[in-house]
Amino acid sequence: MFAWTGLRLGAYAQYTCLPETGMLAIKPATVTSEEAAAVPLGGLNAWHFLRQGNIQSGQKVLIFGAGGSIGTLAVQIARSFGADVTAVDSTEKLEMLRSIGADQVIDYTQEDFTTNGETYDVIFDVVGKSSFPRSLRSLKPDGRYLLANPGLSQMVRGRWTSRRSSKQVIFGAASEKTEDLKFLKELIEARKIKPVIDRRYPLEQIAEAHRYVDTGHKRAMSSSRCNRTTTPGDTPTPVNRRSHN
């Protein structure tokens, strides 16, 4: 099985209990338990926003902050729908983004995507750091600007923009539905998406895992999950750690 336990205060543990009505699905046979554990947080958020953006085959989609847990799966989901995907992130993540299917990559430390003259059907800002007015100018008419982590100003301006123009600004908490988890399972089994894990930590090194995430240099789900120490014949139990970038 693999599952999503939701976001709440708590602690790391070797085991957790969920009701049979919870967000549970049979683990895809094509990935390990560790890889499956890395999917729900990033995958559910990525799929929620791309679905809200009504992604279609042939559309041009830009993902800002594409190298994190949400972004890496958003790149792959968008590609699975036949979109032309531009991934924006820092220098050290560009090769990884190419390897998971990004059609174009942009190093935000060297280039501002809003000044290159390209326009997009969908701009998905995973990290909340894109320029609001310049991103709107980079949208095609009827384009969608997806904000996974908007600030108050972006939310206010987004509602005004959506009412006053053909461009739509979409934000809000991701839905948590079992059918969405099962959809991700189908994509994994079809080999259309695969989680990227940078580093693995045993449970007793959880503090070190946090320190690595806090550097801001992790790739994808690098320290998003940890395993407890195992003994011969034992099976590692994945534990998720939330991180956006």
C-alpha positions in Angstrom: 0.0 0.0 0.0 0.9 3.7 -0.3 -1.1 6.5 1.1 -1.4 10.2 1.9 -1.9 11.0 5.6 -2.5 14.7 5.2 -0.7 17.7 6.6 -0.9 18.1 10.4 1.3 18.6 13.4 2.9 15.4 14.7 6.1 13.5 14.7 8.1 11.0 12.6 7.3 7.4 13.4 8.0 3.9 12.0 4.3 3.2 11.6 1.0 5.0 11.3 -2.7 4.0 11.2 -5.2 5.1 8.7 -9.0 4.3 8.4 -10.0 2.0 5.5 -11.8 5.1 4.1 -8.5 7.1 4.0 -6.5 8.0 1.0 -5.1 4.5 0.3 -4.1 2.7 -2.9 -2.2 -0.5 -3.8 1.4 0.4 -4.4 2.4 0.3 -8.0 4.5 -2.8 -8.8 6.8 -0.7 -11.0 8.3 1.4 -8.1 9.8 0.7 -4.7 8.1 1.5 -1.4 10.5 4.5 -1.0 9.6 5.8 -4.4 5.8 5.3 -3.8 6.1 7.2 -0.5 7.5 10.2 -2.4 4.6 10.5 -4.7 1.5 11.7 -2.8 2.6 15.2 -1.6 4.0 16.4 -4.8 1.8 14.4 -7.1 -1.5 15.4 -5.5 -0.6 19.1 -5.6 0.7 19.0 -9.1 -2.3 17.1 -10.5 -4.7 19.4 -8.6 -3.4 22.6 -10.2 -2.8 21.2 -13.7 -6.4 19.9 -13.7 -7.6 23.3 -12.6 -5.6 24.7 -15.4 -7.4 22.4 -17.9 -4.1 21.3 -19.4 -4.4 20.0 -23.0 -2.2 18.3 -25.6 -0.2 20.8 -27.6 -0.3 23.6 -25.1 2.8 25.4 -23.9 3.2 25.0 -20.2 5.9 26.7 -18.0 6.6 25.4 -14.6 8.5 27.8 -12.3 10.3 26.0 -9.4 10.2 22.8 -11.4 13.0 21.1 -9.5 11.1 20.4 -6.3 8.7 17.7 -5.1 5.7 19.3 -6.8 7.5 20.6 -9.8 9.2 17.4 -10.9 5.9 15.5 -11.0 4.1 18.5 -12.6 6.7 18.4 -15.5 6.0 14.7 -16.0 2.2 14.9 -15.7 2.1 17.8 -18.1 4.2 15.8 -20.6 2.0 12.8 -20.2 -0.9 15.0 -21.5 1.1 16.0 -24.5 2.0 19.5 -23.4 5.2 21.3 -24.4 6.9 21.9 -21.1 9.4 24.6 -20.1 11.0 24.0 -16.7 12.5 26.9 -14.7 14.9 26.3 -11.8 18.5 26.8 -10.7 21.6 25.7 -12.6 22.2 22.5 -10.7 18.7 21.1 -11.4 18.5 21.6 -15.1 20.1 18.3 -16.2 17.7 16.4 -13.9 14.8 18.3 -15.4 15.9 17.4 -18.9 16.1 13.7 -17.8 12.5 13.6 -16.7 11.1 15.1 -19.9 11.2 18.9 -19.9 11.3 20.1 -23.5 13.1 23.3 -22.6 14.8 24.4 -19.4 15.6 27.9 -18.1 18.1 28.8 -15.5 16.4 31.5 -13.5 19.8 32.7 -12.1 20.8 33.6 -15.7 17.5 34.4 -17.5 14.1 35.9 -16.7 11.5 33.9 -18.7 9.2 36.9 -18.8 11.7 38.8 -21.1 12.3 36.2 -23.8 9.2 37.0 -25.8 7.6 33.6 -25.4 4.0 33.3 -24.3 2.4 30.3 -22.6 -1.1 28.7 -22.2 -0.3 27.8 -18.6 2.2 29.2 -16.1 2.4 27.1 -12.9 4.4 28.9 -10.2 5.1 26.2 -7.6 7.1 28.4 -5.2 5.4 31.7 -5.3 8.4 33.7 -6.5 7.5 34.7 -10.1 6.6 38.3 -10.9 2.9 38.6 -11.0 2.5 41.4 -13.6 5.3 40.1 -15.9 3.9 36.5 -15.7 0.5 37.8 -16.8 2.1 39.5 -19.8 3.7 36.1 -20.6 0.3 34.4 -20.8 -1.6 33.9 -24.0 -5.2 35.2 -24.1 -7.4 32.9 -22.0 -4.2 31.6 -20.4 -4.1 30.3 -16.8 -1.7 31.4 -14.1 -1.5 28.7 -11.4 -0.2 29.7 -7.9 0.6 26.8 -5.5 2.0 29.2 -2.8 0.5 32.6 -3.3 1.0 35.6 -1.0 -2.0 37.8 0.1 -1.2 40.4 -2.6 -1.2 37.7 -5.3 -4.5 36.4 -4.2 -6.1 39.8 -4.1 -4.7 40.8 -7.5 -5.5 37.3 -8.9 -9.2 37.6 -8.1 -9.3 41.1 -9.7 -7.5 39.8 -12.8 -9.8 36.9 -13.2 -12.8 39.1 -13.1 -11.5 41.8 -15.4 -9.7 39.9 -18.2 -9.7 36.6 -20.1 -6.7 35.4 -18.2 -7.4 33.3 -15.1 -5.4 33.2 -11.9 -6.0 30.0 -10.0 -4.9 29.2 -6.4 -6.2 27.5 -3.3 -5.6 24.3 -1.3 -5.2 21.1 -3.2 -8.1 18.7 -3.0 -7.4 15.4 -1.3 -9.4 12.6 -3.0 -8.7 8.9 -3.2 -9.4 8.9 -6.9 -6.6 11.4 -7.5 -4.1 9.0 -5.7 -5.4 6.2 -7.9 -4.9 8.3 -11.0 -1.3 8.9 -10.0 -0.9 5.1 -9.5 -2.1 4.6 -13.0 0.4 7.1 -14.4 3.2 5.3 -12.5 2.1 1.9 -13.8 2.0 3.3 -17.3 5.6 4.6 -16.7 4.5 8.1 -17.5 5.7 9.5 -14.1 8.5 8.4 -11.8 9.5 10.1 -8.5 13.0 11.6 -8.3 14.8 11.0 -5.0 18.0 12.8 -4.4 19.0 11.5 -1.0 17.8 8.9 1.5 18.1 9.1 5.3 17.4 6.5 8.1 15.0 7.7 10.8 17.8 8.4 13.3 19.2 11.0 10.9 16.0 12.9 10.5 17.7 16.1 11.9 20.3 15.9 9.1 17.5 15.4 6.6 15.9 18.6 7.8 19.2 20.5 7.6 19.7 19.4 4.0 16.1 20.5 3.0 16.7 23.8 4.7 19.7 24.6 2.5 17.3 25.0 -0.4 19.5 22.9 -2.7 17.7 19.6 -2.7 16.4 18.1 -5.9 12.8 16.9 -6.0 12.0 14.5 -3.2 15.6 14.2 -2.1 15.0 14.4 1.7 11.2 14.3 1.6 11.1 10.8 3.1 13.1 8.9 5.6 13.5 5.3 6.5 14.0 3.8 9.9 17.0 1.6 10.5 16.3 -1.9 9.3 17.5 -5.4 10.2 18.1 -8.3 7.8 14.8 -9.4 6.2 13.0 -6.2 7.4 11.2 -3.9 5.0 11.9 -0.1 5.2 8.9 1.9 6.2 8.7 5.3 4.3 8.0 8.4 6.3 7.2 11.6 4.3 8.6 15.1 5.0 6.9 18.1 3.3 9.0 20.5 1.2 8.1 22.6 -1.8 11.4 23.2 -3.6 
